[in-house]
C-alpha cells in the first residue's frame, strides 16, 4: 500500500524549511513505525506552497495506525523541532494500490 501525502504550507519560506530540514529527518524516523519514504517534492502553484510525499507501508501496517503512533512519538517531535506547525495549513492523504506490473508494485 502506498500513500501520497500533500501538505499545504503558509509561505514559500515555511515550505523551504519543511522540505529541506524537517522532511529529510522523516526518512530515518518513519521506518521504525512501518513506513518508508520513497520521495518528496515541492510544488508552487496557484499561490499555494505544497510538499508532496510518497510513502509505502510494511505488510500489515495500516496507514491510520501508522499515523496515530508516529504523531504521538518522540521521533516526530524531534523531527519537527524548530518548525512552527501552524505553518501547515492542511494535509491531504490519498491511498494508492499498485497494479500488477507497476514498477513500484
Order of alpha helices (4+ residues) and beta strands (2+ residues): beta-alpha-alpha-beta-beta-alpha-alpha-beta
